[in-house]
């Protein structure tokens, strides 16, 4: 499983359209940002700290085909980047990411399942 974090409103709109094209940050960077289970909590803290109304989209990497590339990023770690849109119905699950009292996102205990 790999993971993408986005605004609930953007995700819901993509489900209605049948196509997820990424966030404004994804569009700017030219690919949809994903993280693996070991990276996603830190990614949220770095790039989405304190942002309410987010969801965690879980998807099997194999579902995304050849448009998914694992590329060096933060500290040389390989991150999954998707060069293109995808059908949101490929998502294995979508979980809300509420904030705790300190403004950190609360992730599902079964992250990666």
Backbone as CSV, one residue per row, in Angstrom:
resi,resn,N_x,N_y,N_z,CA_x,CA_y,CA_z,C_x,C_y,C_z
1,UNK,0.829,-1.186,0.000,0.000,0.000,0.000,0.874,1.251,0.000
2,UNK,0.403,2.242,-0.749,0.992,3.567,-0.680,-0.141,4.533,-0.339
3,UNK,0.235,5.756,0.059,-0.732,6.660,0.651,-0.615,8.068,0.074
4,UNK,-1.771,8.697,-0.098,-1.846,10.078,-0.557,-2.737,10.832,0.415
5,UNK,-2.342,12.042,0.754,-3.133,12.890,1.642,-3.677,14.053,0.819
6,UNK,-4.973,14.285,0.968,-5.591,15.402,0.253,-6.801,15.901,1.018
7,UNK,-7.343,17.014,0.559,-8.543,17.583,1.177,-9.743,16.687,0.884
8,UNK,-10.572,16.482,1.883,-11.787,15.661,1.726,-12.646,16.195,0.577
9,UNK,-12.818,17.514,0.477,-13.645,18.083,-0.585,-13.091,17.747,-1.963
10,UNK,-11.764,17.824,-2.121,-11.146,17.493,-3.412,-11.346,16.013,-3.738
11,UNK,-11.203,15.161,-2.719,-11.373,13.730,-2.949,-12.812,13.410,-3.354
12,UNK,-13.766,13.973,-2.615,-15.172,13.709,-2.916,-15.528,14.177,-4.325
13,UNK,-14.995,15.315,-4.739,-15.250,15.814,-6.098,-14.652,14.875,-7.135
14,UNK,-13.484,14.322,-6.847,-12.849,13.398,-7.797,-13.637,12.095,-7.912
15,UNK,-14.211,11.642,-6.813,-15.038,10.429,-6.850,-16.248,10.670,-7.752
16,UNK,-16.858,11.834,-7.630,-18.015,12.165,-8.462,-17.631,12.235,-9.943
17,UNK,-16.434,12.739,-10.236,-15.934,12.841,-11.620,-15.405,11.519,-12.158
18,UNK,-14.936,10.671,-11.238,-14.311,9.423,-11.653,-12.855,9.573,-12.039
19,UNK,-12.222,10.687,-11.593,-10.822,10.935,-11.928,-10.204,11.820,-10.858
20,UNK,-9.077,11.382,-10.303,-8.331,12.198,-9.351,-7.065,12.689,-10.040
21,UNK,-6.916,14.015,-10.104,-5.788,14.621,-10.804,-4.765,15.244,-9.868
22,UNK,-4.987,15.118,-8.568,-4.036,15.637,-7.597,-4.418,16.996,-7.067
23,UNK,-3.656,17.425,-6.083,-3.863,18.718,-5.431,-3.147,19.817,-6.222
24,UNK,-3.291,21.043,-5.774,-2.566,22.154,-6.396,-1.058,21.930,-6.284
25,UNK,-0.601,21.386,-5.154,0.830,21.084,-4.998,1.277,20.018,-5.988
26,UNK,0.441,19.012,-6.193,0.768,17.959,-7.155,0.875,18.545,-8.563
27,UNK,-0.087,19.386,-8.914,-0.080,20.013,-10.238,1.187,20.842,-10.430
28,UNK,1.540,21.618,-9.420,2.763,22.433,-9.474,4.010,21.568,-9.693
29,UNK,4.061,20.422,-9.001,5.249,19.575,-9.066,5.260,18.631,-10.259
30,UNK,4.113,18.456,-10.923,4.054,17.625,-12.117,3.793,16.156,-11.862
31,UNK,3.458,15.805,-10.621,3.131,14.422,-10.281,2.326,14.408,-8.992
32,UNK,1.626,13.306,-8.751,0.861,13.144,-7.514,1.776,12.516,-6.469
33,UNK,1.877,13.195,-5.334,2.746,12.748,-4.243,2.097,11.606,-3.470
34,UNK,2.833,10.535,-3.288,2.440,9.426,-2.425,3.573,9.179,-1.438
35,UNK,3.293,8.427,-0.394,4.282,7.993,0.587,4.010,6.537,0.905
36,UNK,5.041,5.846,1.385,4.791,4.495,1.876,4.439,4.592,3.365
37,UNK,4.138,3.466,3.983,3.679,3.458,5.377,4.709,4.053,6.330
38,UNK,5.989,3.885,6.040,7.037,4.403,6.913,7.244,5.909,6.735
39,UNK,6.737,6.480,5.646,6.976,7.886,5.327,5.784,8.805,5.581
40,UNK,4.580,8.258,5.582,3.384,9.094,5.498,3.156,9.981,6.722
41,UNK,3.457,9.521,7.902,3.236,10.341,9.099,4.164,11.558,9.075
42,UNK,5.424,11.352,8.738,6.361,12.475,8.650,5.983,13.420,7.516
43,UNK,5.531,12.868,6.394,5.095,13.715,5.280,3.944,14.627,5.704
44,UNK,2.996,14.077,6.438,1.875,14.883,6.919,2.370,15.986,7.850
45,UNK,3.280,15.650,8.748,3.804,16.634,9.694,4.576,17.743,8.978
46,UNK,5.306,17.399,7.942,6.111,18.382,7.200,5.273,19.271,6.298
47,UNK,4.317,18.676,5.608,3.636,19.392,4.533,2.176,19.732,4.806
48,UNK,1.575,19.137,5.828,0.140,19.344,6.095,-0.146,19.647,7.562
49,UNK,0.863,20.049,8.312,0.713,20.273,9.757,-0.452,21.205,10.056
50,UNK,-1.330,20.767,10.951,-2.437,21.572,11.419,-3.584,21.755,10.445
51,UNK,-3.519,21.152,9.273,-4.582,21.314,8.275,-5.748,20.372,8.573
52,UNK,-6.918,20.926,8.803,-8.104,20.091,9.023,-8.717,19.654,7.700
53,UNK,-9.634,18.704,7.778,-10.411,18.314,6.611,-9.671,17.466,5.603
54,UNK,-8.652,16.745,6.057,-7.862,15.909,5.149,-8.271,14.444,5.246
55,UNK,-7.963,13.714,4.183,-8.166,12.268,4.164,-6.864,11.583,3.763
56,UNK,-6.758,10.348,4.186,-5.652,9.474,3.820,-6.205,8.449,2.837
57,UNK,-5.693,8.491,1.614,-6.121,7.566,0.565,-5.097,6.441,0.505
58,UNK,-5.555,5.208,0.665,-4.690,4.023,0.602,-4.960,3.298,-0.703
59,UNK,-3.896,2.973,-1.419,-4.048,2.309,-2.706,-2.877,1.357,-2.927
60,UNK,-3.146,0.241,-3.555,-2.078,-0.705,-3.872,-1.241,-0.128,-5.009
61,UNK,0.049,-0.041,-4.803,0.941,0.548,-5.805,0.767,-0.115,-7.166
62,UNK,0.581,-1.415,-7.180,0.453,-2.154,-8.444,-0.753,-1.689,-9.266
63,UNK,-1.765,-1.127,-8.609,-2.962,-0.650,-9.309,-2.672,0.549,-10.202
64,UNK,-1.568,1.242,-9.953,-1.291,2.488,-10.661,-0.428,2.312,-11.908
65,UNK,0.100,1.126,-12.125,0.813,0.822,-13.361,2.140,1.543,-13.526
66,UNK,2.538,1.674,-14.780,3.860,2.207,-15.119,4.006,3.703,-14.873
67,UNK,2.903,4.400,-14.653,2.979,5.834,-14.387,3.511,6.122,-12.985
68,UNK,3.605,5.090,-12.139,4.132,5.244,-10.784,5.641,5.030,-10.813
69,UNK,6.365,6.028,-10.344,7.834,5.976,-10.298,8.291,6.182,-8.859
70,UNK,9.278,5.395,-8.448,9.875,5.565,-7.125,11.120,6.414,-7.316
71,UNK,11.099,7.627,-6.725,12.165,8.591,-6.972,12.737,9.115,-5.666
72,UNK,14.039,9.413,-5.708,14.720,9.944,-4.529,14.163,11.314,-4.181
73,UNK,13.930,11.506,-2.897,13.418,12.780,-2.404,14.094,13.049,-1.069
74,UNK,13.319,13.380,-0.056,13.823,13.755,1.258,14.912,12.802,1.754
75,UNK,16.109,13.311,1.914,17.209,12.517,2.450,17.607,11.345,1.573
76,UNK,17.241,11.382,0.296,17.574,10.300,-0.617,16.616,9.129,-0.575
77,UNK,15.608,9.188,0.308,14.619,8.108,0.380,13.796,8.068,-0.904
78,UNK,13.401,6.869,-1.297,12.574,6.716,-2.492,11.100,6.914,-2.133
79,UNK,10.465,7.829,-2.850,9.045,8.112,-2.665,8.297,7.769,-3.939
80,UNK,7.065,7.259,-3.812,6.255,6.975,-4.995,5.615,8.252,-5.541
81,UNK,5.851,8.500,-6.826,5.287,9.660,-7.521,4.504,9.148,-8.720
82,UNK,3.277,9.602,-8.851,2.427,9.164,-9.952,2.357,10.266,-11.005
83,UNK,2.790,9.937,-12.213,2.776,10.864,-13.334,1.506,10.659,-14.144
84,UNK,0.426,11.220,-13.632,-0.866,11.114,-14.283,-1.965,10.991,-13.250
85,UNK,-3.182,11.061,-13.726,-4.359,10.948,-12.865,-4.697,9.473,-12.653
86,UNK,-5.613,9.218,-11.713,-6.073,7.844,-11.507,-7.550,7.834,-11.131
87,UNK,-8.158,6.693,-11.330,-9.557,6.497,-10.977,-9.644,6.353,-9.453
88,UNK,-10.391,7.216,-8.784,-10.459,7.144,-7.323,-11.088,5.846,-6.807
89,UNK,-11.776,5.136,-7.668,-12.369,3.871,-7.241,-11.314,2.776,-7.043
90,UNK,-10.064,3.060,-7.417,-8.969,2.129,-7.148,-8.534,2.160,-5.683
91,UNK,-8.955,3.172,-4.961,-8.538,3.301,-3.559,-9.030,2.106,-2.745
92,UNK,-8.130,1.549,-1.963,-8.461,0.437,-1.072,-9.337,0.940,0.082
93,UNK,-8.973,2.129,0.591,-9.750,2.755,1.651,-9.416,4.233,1.699
94,UNK,-10.303,4.995,2.319,-10.126,6.433,2.507,-10.514,6.736,3.949
95,UNK,-9.558,7.253,4.704,-9.777,7.536,6.120,-9.645,9.029,6.394
96,UNK,-10.550,9.559,7.212,-10.390,10.933,7.678,-9.131,11.019,8.535
97,UNK,-8.481,12.194,8.492,-7.302,12.448,9.316,-7.609,13.595,10.281
98,UNK,-8.293,13.280,11.379,-8.597,14.335,12.358,-7.312,14.818,13.029
99,UNK,-7.434,15.967,13.674,-6.293,16.546,14.388,-6.418,16.272,15.883
100,UNK,-5.282,16.031,16.529,-5.293,15.914,17.987,-5.193,17.317,18.594
101,UNK,-5.120,17.418,19.904,-5.087,18.717,20.580,-3.850,19.540,20.246
102,UNK,-2.798,18.875,19.761,-1.564,19.566,19.394,-1.491,19.863,17.898
103,UNK,-2.565,19.580,17.162,-2.590,19.875,15.737,-1.919,18.829,14.867
104,UNK,-1.636,17.657,15.438,-1.057,16.552,14.654,-2.184,15.664,14.152
105,UNK,-1.998,15.121,12.972,-3.010,14.236,12.406,-3.011,12.884,13.112
106,UNK,-4.199,12.361,13.288,-4.371,11.050,13.912,-4.581,10.043,12.797
107,UNK,-3.638,9.126,12.673,-3.671,8.116,11.607,-4.356,6.842,12.092
108,UNK,-4.948,6.104,11.165,-5.554,4.829,11.550,-4.498,3.882,12.112
109,UNK,-4.862,3.137,13.144,-3.932,2.189,13.751,-3.470,1.137,12.755
110,UNK,-4.357,0.749,11.857,-4.047,-0.313,10.915,-3.423,0.215,9.625
111,UNK,-2.656,1.296,9.719,-1.968,1.871,8.567,-1.221,0.763,7.823
112,UNK,-1.497,0.678,6.552,-0.831,-0.329,5.736,-1.653,-1.554,5.478
113,UNK,-2.812,-1.682,6.139,-3.627,-2.878,5.897,-4.563,-2.654,4.731
